[in-house]
């Protein structure tokens, strides 16, 4: 029925690079902005003197307003600090109010260009990277951004006061050292090729944000309702309640004409309205109350985008080509004893009838997932190559034999296959694992019935989960859906209090450090980590390390493909589906750049790069009516 929205940190949409190449960029505006770009393998795409990214309309109008709906799955917010583990941050506040040292491009595997930093030097041994802060860089209160501010940001984000996600993201950095007022050096724990780019992803904020008028300091983990001293393009314009927030573009934003910002942030005002349910969201958009709506439901897209404002031309639907697919599925919590045996997880995966759902509910709009790196060069296919086998061989005894054969195909139910046949295979696997049907239930050797709670927080997912629970009931498994509000859901997720839940891993252009956060043994026991299945595997740890240590693209592809084989054949989740296109409906008074980025989130793209057409280019009511 519905794809889950991205929940992860926005910067994780583009993964850290695994190699670094230095290329000097000429200043776009003045010689003072001479800069250095970081890129993986070879040279950055954009040459010295580039003026804007290809996917940005550099001369697009920079006025007007945008009224957006729920940026993510949350229906309210209670924090203005996006770096805490507690509370729910205001919609898109990290993107709009906090700049990073450098800016990722959205049309390369992994490259960074100048933003707060205008120069970076990577040590020959790759043990450190030194960034020079642009002397023009300013916080929203007018203070210059200094190396001390960057160090404060790093030290804070890697402390226990911030969410552990940030500590994990920057774990390769051992320390930040202030060289002088405008220069900071990041020293790395190990000489990894992605480390300089990870440092470039650091968001920067002012120590004065936590300072009271009397000079005392608010502990960072209690700093939730004080408007940030921004380093980014926007300021908070108003807060009506916990369901609405308005931002205004800072007229003094110092970076507006940098090559990495030209054509970006074209709205003077951005307002987010948080609706309590998906039905109300859509109806508000159809009534013209909101400007842009990103749709994640195949049924809604096929049937509900109709009405007066679509007929008169005020609203329009658009399908936009998307990049690498996210891995979405119902993951198992391996901390629960009933999921420890891979045969159990395999059996439960066989009960998911994707073909029926795509035919009956999805209007054929989705594609089944077969990889954690779907639609990318890192997806495993066929049988393992020589380099993959070399990486996998030391762990042969601990891995399913299928890892070393042809890449796993997801079970289908189209003739000659059937759900009944899949369930028979599942029954046999469960019996091998010690689960047998007795007294009306599937029971283990201790006579305990298998009972599974599937946790979720999004209305609409019930149409996917309930048919699955019915298939499980055929096996004698008592599986039930529990739908809770987003705040409680996130709390239970952070503390690993669930049996199964639907989750997605946001797509990346280059796999890297995020794999350690998602699948590393160390993260499995860390509250608030991204290792939601609780993966603890020496083979996975070794392959993740091989990914991060890869020196060539060929080595990287071999390591990620080997990892893909292990993850898929260990059945850490039940793979679901993905939409090959982003589904965006919008008012025809809005426009978007002709060039679509290679990798993007639909919400990010519309907020960051779309714009309102000038009045002379907007269709008149008469023209709209005649067109329909």
C-alpha positions in Angstrom: 0.0 0.0 0.0 2.6 2.6 1.1 6.3 3.2 1.1 7.7 4.4 4.4 9.1 7.8 4.5 12.8 8.4 5.1 13.5 8.9 8.8 17.3 8.8 8.8 19.6 11.8 9.1 19.4 13.9 6.0 23.2 13.6 5.4 22.9 9.9 5.3 21.0 10.1 2.0 24.4 10.5 0.3 27.0 8.1 1.8 30.6 9.0 2.7 33.0 8.5 -0.1 35.7 5.9 0.0 38.5 7.7 -1.8 39.7 11.2 -2.0 41.0 13.2 -4.9 42.1 16.8 -4.5 41.1 19.4 -7.2 41.5 23.1 -6.7 38.4 25.2 -7.6 38.8 28.7 -8.8 36.7 31.3 -6.9 33.2 31.9 -8.4 32.9 35.4 -7.0 36.2 36.7 -5.7 39.8 35.4 -5.3 39.1 35.1 -1.5 36.8 32.1 -2.2 39.5 30.0 -3.8 38.6 26.5 -2.7 39.4 22.8 -2.7 37.0 20.0 -3.6 37.1 16.5 -2.3 36.0 13.6 -4.5 36.3 9.9 -4.7 38.4 8.4 -7.5 39.8 10.7 -10.1 38.7 14.3 -10.1 35.5 16.2 -9.1 32.9 16.6 -11.8 32.7 20.3 -11.6 35.8 22.2 -12.9 37.5 25.3 -11.6 35.3 28.3 -12.0 31.9 26.4 -12.0 29.1 28.7 -11.0 26.4 26.2 -9.9 25.4 22.6 -9.9 23.8 21.3 -13.1 20.6 20.4 -11.3 20.1 23.9 -9.9 18.5 26.7 -11.9 20.9 29.5 -10.9 18.7 32.3 -12.2 15.4 30.9 -10.8 13.2 33.5 -8.9 14.1 33.8 -5.3 10.8 34.9 -3.8 7.4 33.7 -2.8 6.4 31.1 -0.2 6.2 27.4 0.1 3.6 25.7 2.3 4.6 22.1 2.9 3.1 19.3 4.8 4.6 16.7 7.2 8.2 16.5 6.2 8.5 13.0 7.7 6.1 10.7 9.5 5.8 12.8 12.6 2.5 14.5 13.3 3.9 17.0 15.8 7.2 18.3 17.1 8.6 19.3 20.5 12.2 20.3 19.9 14.2 22.9 18.0 17.3 20.9 18.4 17.7 18.2 15.7 20.8 16.7 17.4 19.2 15.2 20.4 18.0 11.6 21.0 15.0 12.9 23.0 12.1 14.6 21.5 10.9 15.2 17.9 12.7 17.9 16.0 10.9 20.6 14.0 10.4 19.6 10.3 13.6 20.0 8.2 15.3 22.2 10.8 18.7 20.6 10.3 18.7 21.2 6.6 17.4 24.7 6.7 19.3 26.1 9.7 22.6 24.3 9.9 25.2 24.3 7.2 28.1 21.9 7.0 31.8 22.4 6.3 31.3 21.3 2.7 28.4 20.5 0.4 27.7 17.2 -1.2 26.7 17.2 -4.8 23.7 15.1 -5.8 24.9 14.0 -9.3 28.2 12.3 -8.4 29.1 9.2 -6.5 30.5 11.2 -3.7 32.0 14.7 -4.0 32.1 17.8 -1.8 32.5 21.4 -2.6 33.1 24.6 -0.6 30.6 25.9 1.9 31.7 27.0 5.4 35.2 25.7 4.6 36.9 27.2 1.5 40.0 25.1 1.6 41.0 21.6 2.7 44.3 19.8 2.7 44.5 16.0 3.2 47.7 14.8 4.8 49.7 12.5 2.4 49.2 9.6 4.8 45.5 10.4 5.1 45.8 10.5 8.9 44.3 14.0 9.0 42.5 16.7 7.0 42.9 20.5 7.6 40.0 22.8 6.8 40.3 26.5 6.3 37.1 28.5 7.3 35.9 31.1 4.8 36.5 34.5 6.5 33.1 35.6 5.2 31.3 32.8 6.9 28.8 34.1 9.5 26.2 32.8 12.0 22.8 34.4 11.9 23.6 36.7 14.7 26.5 38.2 12.7 29.3 36.5 14.5 32.1 35.1 12.3 32.3 31.3 12.2 35.6 30.3 13.6 37.6 27.1 14.0 36.7 27.1 17.7 33.0 27.0 16.7 33.7 24.0 14.5 35.6 22.2 17.3 32.7 23.0 19.7 30.2 21.5 17.2 32.3 18.4 16.8 33.0 17.9 20.5 29.3 18.4 21.3 27.9 16.0 18.6 30.3 13.2 19.7 29.5 13.6 23.3 26.9 11.7 25.3 24.7 14.8 25.2 23.9 14.3 21.5 22.2 11.5 19.7 24.5 8.5 19.3 23.8 8.6 15.6 26.1 11.5 15.3 28.8 9.9 17.4 28.6 6.9 15.1 28.6 9.1 12.0 31.9 10.8 13.0 33.5 7.9 14.8 36.4 7.8 12.4 37.5 11.2 13.7 39.7 11.0 16.8 39.8 14.7 17.6 39.5 18.2 16.3 42.4 20.6 16.8 42.2 24.4 16.4 45.3 25.4 14.4 44.4 29.1 14.3 41.3 31.3 14.2 40.3 30.1 10.7 41.9 26.7 10.5 40.9 23.4 12.1 42.6 20.0 11.7 40.6 16.7 12.1 42.8 13.8 13.1 41.5 10.3 12.3 41.6 7.1 14.3 42.7 5.3 11.2 43.6 6.3 7.6 40.4 5.6 5.9 39.8 7.2 2.5 36.3 8.4 3.4 37.4 10.2 6.6 38.0 13.7 5.0 34.5 13.7 3.5 33.0 12.6 6.7 34.6 15.6 8.4 33.2 17.8 5.6 29.7 16.6 6.6 30.0 18.2 10.0 27.1 20.6 10.8 28.2 23.8 12.6 26.4 25.7 15.3 27.4 28.4 17.8 28.3 27.9 21.4 26.1 31.0 22.1 23.0 28.9 21.2 23.3 27.3 24.7 24.2 30.5 26.5 21.6 32.3 28.7 21.4 36.0 29.1 23.0 35.8 32.5 26.0 34.1 31.0 25.3 30.6 32.3 25.1 27.7 29.9 22.2 25.3 29.2 23.3 21.7 29.0 23.1 20.7 25.4 20.9 17.7 26.1 18.3 20.1 27.6 18.6 22.6 24.8 15.4 21.9 23.0 13.2 25.0 22.9 15.7 27.8 22.2 15.8 29.0 18.6 19.2 28.0 17.1 21.8 30.6 16.2 21.8 29.4 12.6 24.7 28.8 10.2 22.3 27.9 7.4 20.0 29.9 5.1 16.9 30.1 7.2 15.6 31.5 10.5 12.6 30.6 12.5 9.8 33.0 11.6 7.0 31.8 13.9 5.6 28.8 15.8 1.9 28.7 16.0 1.8 25.4 18.0 3.4 22.0 17.9 1.9 21.3 14.5 3.1 24.3 12.6 6.4 26.2 12.1 7.4 28.9 9.7 10.9 29.7 8.5 12.1 32.8 6.6 15.2 33.1 4.5 18.0 35.1 6.2 18.4 38.2 4.0 22.0 38.4 5.3 22.9 34.8 4.5 26.5 35.1 3.6 26.7 32.0 1.3 23.8 32.8 -1.0 26.1 33.4 -4.0 28.5 30.5 -3.5 28.6 28.0 -6.4 27.2 25.4 -4.0 24.2 27.6 -3.1 23.3 29.3 -6.4 19.9 28.2 -7.4 19.2 26.7 -4.0 16.7 27.8 -1.3 14.5 29.9 -3.6 11.6 30.5 -1.2 11.5 33.5 1.1 9.2 31.8 3.5 8.6 28.1 4.1 5.8 26.9 6.4 5.3 23.3 7.5 1.8 22.1 8.6 1.8 18.8 10.4 -1.5 16.9 9.9 -2.6 14.1 12.1 -3.3 11.6 9.4 -2.6 11.0 5.7 -6.2 11.5 4.6 -6.3 15.0 6.0 -2.9 15.8 4.4 -4.1 14.8 0.9 -7.5 16.6 1.2 -5.8 19.8 2.4 -3.5 19.7 -0.6 -6.4 19.0 -3.0 -8.2 22.0 -1.6 -5.2 24.2 -2.3 -4.2 24.7 1.3 -0.7 23.4 0.7 1.6 23.7 -2.3 3.4 20.4 -2.8 2.6 16.8 -1.8 4.9 13.8 -2.0 2.9 10.6 -2.2 4.0 7.2 -0.9 0.8 5.3 -1.5 0.2 3.5 -4.8 -3.6 3.4 -4.2 -3.8 7.1 -3.4 -1.7 8.0 -6.4 -3.8 5.9 -8.7 -7.3 6.8 -7.4 -7.3 9.9 -5.2 -5.5 12.6 -7.2 -8.7 13.8 -8.9 -11.1 16.7 -8.4 -11.8 20.2 -9.4 -8.4 21.6 -8.9 -6.8 18.9 -11.1 -9.4 19.5 -13.8 -9.0 23.2 -13.8 -5.2 22.9 -14.0 -4.3 24.4 -10.6 -2.8 21.0 -9.5 -0.7 18.5 -11.4 0.8 15.1 -10.8 4.4 14.3 -11.7 6.4 11.1 -11.9 10.2 11.8 -11.6 12.9 9.3 -12.2 14.6 8.3 -9.0 18.1 7.0 -8.2 19.2 4.0 -6.1 16.3 2.3 -4.3 16.0 2.1 -0.5 15.9 -1.2 1.1 12.5 -1.5 2.8 11.2 -4.5 4.7 9.8 -6.0 7.9 12.9 -6.5 9.9 13.3 -9.1 12.6 14.7 -8.2 16.0 17.3 -10.9 16.5 17.6 -10.0 20.2 14.4 -12.1 20.5 15.3 -15.8 20.9 12.6 -16.9 18.4 14.4 -15.2 15.6 17.9 -16.4 16.3 17.7 -19.3 13.8 18.1 -18.2 10.2 15.7 -21.0 9.1 12.9 -19.3 11.1 13.6 -16.0 9.5 13.7 -17.7 6.0 10.4 -19.4 6.7 8.7 -16.2 7.8 10.0 -14.4 4.6 8.3 -17.1 2.5 4.9 -16.0 3.8 5.0 -12.6 2.2 2.9 -12.6 -1.0 4.3 -9.6 -2.9 2.9 -10.6 -6.3 -0.7 -10.6 -5.0 -0.2 -7.2 -3.2 1.3 -5.6 -6.3 -1.5 -6.9 -8.5 -4.4 -6.2 -6.1 -3.3 -3.1 -4.1 -0.3 -1.4 -5.7 -1.7 -1.0 -9.3 1.6 -2.5 -10.5 3.5 0.6 -9.4 6.1 -1.2 -7.3 9.1 -3.4 -7.9 10.2 -6.2 -5.6 13.5 -5.7 -3.8 16.3 -8.2 -4.2 19.2 -6.3 -2.7 20.3 -3.8 -0.1 21.9 -1.9 -3.0 19.1 -2.1 -5.5 19.5 -0.2 -8.8 23.2 0.5 -8.1 26.5 -1.0 -9.3 27.0 -2.5 -5.8 24.0 -4.9 -6.1 25.0 -8.6 -6.1 23.9 -10.6 -9.1 24.6 -14.1 -10.4 27.3 -16.1 -8.7 30.1 -14.6 -6.6 33.2 -13.4 -8.5 36.7 -14.3 -7.5 37.2 -11.2 -5.4 33.9 -11.8 -3.6 34.9 -15.4 -2.9 38.2 -14.4 -1.4 36.4 -12.1 1.0 33.7 -14.7 1.9 35.9 -17.8 2.1 37.2 -17.3 5.7 33.6 -17.3 7.0 32.3 -20.2 4.9 31.6 -22.4 8.0 29.4 -19.7 9.7 27.4 -18.6 6.6 24.4 -20.2 4.8 25.6 -22.2 1.8 23.4 -20.1 -0.4 25.8 -17.2 0.0 28.2 -19.0 -2.3 25.7 -19.8 -5.0 23.5 -17.8 -7.4 22.2 -14.6 -5.8 18.9 -15.1 -4.0 15.7 -14.6 -5.9 12.7 -13.6 -3.8 9.9 -16.2 -3.6 7.1 -15.5 -6.0 3.4 -16.6 -6.2 2.9 -16.3 -9.9 2.3 -19.6 -11.7 3.8 -22.1 -11.5 4.7 -20.9 -8.0 2.1 -20.3 -5.3 1.7 -19.0 -1.8 0.6 -22.5 -0.8 3.8 -24.0 -2.1 5.9 -21.3 -0.3 4.1 -22.0 3.0 4.8 -25.7 2.7 8.5 -24.9 2.3 8.2 -22.5 5.3 6.6 -25.3 7.4 9.5 -27.6 6.7 12.1 -25.0 7.6 10.3 -24.3 10.9 10.2 -28.0 11.7 13.9 -28.2 11.1 14.4 -25.3 13.5 12.3 -27.1 16.2 8.9 -25.5 15.7 6.0 -27.8 15.2 2.2 -27.3 15.0 0.5 -28.6 18.2 -2.7 -27.8 20.0 -3.7 -25.1 17.5 -0.4 -23.2 17.5 3.2 -23.4 16.2 5.3 -24.3 19.3 8.9 -24.9 20.2 10.4 -27.7 22.3 9.4 -25.8 25.5 5.8 -25.8 24.2 5.8 -22.0 23.8 3.7 -20.7 21.0 5.2 -18.4 18.5 3.6 -14.9 19.0 4.8 -11.9 17.0 3.9 -8.3 17.5 4.6 -6.2 14.3 5.0 -2.6 15.4 4.2 0.3 13.1 3.3 4.0 13.3 1.9 4.8 9.8 -1.8 4.4 8.9 -2.0 2.5 5.5 0.7 0.0 6.3 -2.0 -2.2 7.8 -3.0 -3.2 4.3 0.4 -4.7 3.8 0.9 -6.2 7.2 -2.5 -7.8 7.8 -2.4 -10.1 4.7 1.1 -11.1 5.9 -0.3 -12.0 9.4 -3.0 -14.0 7.8 -0.4 -16.1 5.9 1.5 -16.6 9.2 -1.7 -17.7 10.9 -1.9 -20.5 8.3 1.4 -21.7 9.8 0.0 -21.5 13.3 1.8 -18.3 14.2 -0.1 -15.7 16.2 1.1 -12.5 14.5 -0.7 -9.2 15.1 -0.2 -5.5 14.1 0.2 -2.9 16.8 0.0 0.7 15.5 1.2 3.4 17.9 1.9 7.1 17.6 5.2 8.2 16.1 6.8 9.5 19.3 6.2 6.2 21.2 7.3 4.3 18.1 10.6 6.1 18.0 11.2 5.5 21.7 10.5 1.8 21.4 12.7 1.7 18.3 15.6 3.4 20.1 15.4 0.9 22.9 14.8 -2.2 20.5 11.5 -3.0 22.1 9.8 -4.8 19.2 9.5 -8.2 17.6 9.2 -7.0 14.0 8.7 -3.6 12.3 8.7 -2.1 8.9 11.9 -0.1 8.3 13.8 1.4 5.4 17.5 2.0 4.9 17.8 5.2 2.9 19.7 4.9 -0.3 23.3 5.9 -0.7 25.4 6.6 -3.8 28.5 5.1 -2.3 28.3 2.5 0.6 30.6 3.5 3.5 30.5 4.3 7.2 26.7 4.0 7.5 27.1 0.3 7.1 28.9 0.1 10.4 26.1 2.0 12.1 23.4 -0.2 10.5 25.0 -3.7 10.7 28.1 -3.5 12.9 28.3 -5.7 16.0 29.2 -2.7 18.2 26.1 -0.8 17.3 23.8 -3.8 18.1 23.8 -3.1 21.8 24.0 0.7 21.6 20.6 2.4 22.5 19.5 4.7 19.7 21.7 3.0 17.1 20.7 2.1 13.5 21.4 -1.6 13.9 17.7 -2.3 14.4 17.8 -6.0 13.5 20.6 -6.6 16.1 23.1 -8.0 13.6 26.1 -9.5 15.3 28.2 -11.3 12.7 32.0 -11.6 12.3 31.5 -12.0 8.6 29.4 -8.8 8.3 31.9 -6.9 10.4 34.7 -8.0 8.2 32.9 -7.2 5.0 31.9 -3.8 6.3 35.6 -3.2 7.1 36.5 -4.3 3.6 34.0 -1.8 2.1 35.6 1.0 4.1 39.1 0.0 3.2 38.5 -0.4 -0.5 41.1 1.5 -2.5 39.6 1.1 -6.0 36.0 1.0 -7.4 36.6 -2.6 -8.3 37.5 -3.5 -4.7 34.5 -1.5 -3.4 32.1 -3.3 -5.8 33.5 -6.8 -4.7 33.1 -6.0 -1.0 29.6 -4.5 -1.2 28.4 -7.4 -3.4 29.8 -9.9 -1.0 28.1 -8.1 1.9 24.8 -8.0 -0.1 24.9 -11.8 -0.4 25.4 -12.3 3.3 22.7 -9.8 4.3 20.1 -11.2 1.9 20.8 -14.9 2.8 20.8 -14.2 6.5 17.2 -13.0 6.2 17.5 -10.1 8.6 14.3 -8.7 7.1 11.4 -9.6 4.8 12.2 -7.6 1.6 9.3 -5.5 0.4 9.2 -3.2 -2.6 10.2 0.2 -4.0 8.8 2.7 -6.3 11.1 3.4 -9.3 9.7 7.0 -9.5 9.2 9.8 -7.1 5.5 10.7 -7.0 5.1 14.5 -6.5 1.9 16.5 -6.9 2.2 20.3 -7.0 0.5 23.5 -7.8 1.2 24.6 -11.4 2.5 28.0 -10.0 5.6 26.0 -9.0 8.5 24.9 -11.2 11.5 22.7 -10.9 15.0 22.5 -12.6 15.1 20.8 -16.0 18.0 18.5 -14.7 16.9 16.1 -12.1 19.6 15.0 -9.6 20.9 11.4 -9.7 20.3 10.8 -6.0 17.7 12.8 -4.0 14.9 12.7 -1.5 11.7 14.0 -3.0 11.0 16.3 0.0 14.6 17.6 0.0 14.6 18.3 -3.7 11.3 20.2 -3.7 12.3 22.3 -0.6 15.8 23.0 -1.7 15.6 23.5 -5.5 12.1 24.1 -6.6 10.8 27.6 -6.9 7.6 29.7 -7.5 7.2 30.8 -11.1 7.2 34.6 -11.7 3.8 36.1 -12.1 4.2 36.6 -15.8 4.9 32.8 -16.3 2.0 31.6 -14.2 -1.1 30.2 -16.0 -4.2 32.4 -15.8 -7.5 30.9 -14.6 -8.9 31.2 -18.1 -5.9 29.4 -19.6 -6.2 26.7 -17.0 -9.9 26.2 -17.8 -9.4 26.1 -21.6 -6.7 23.5 -21.2 -9.2 21.2 -19.6 
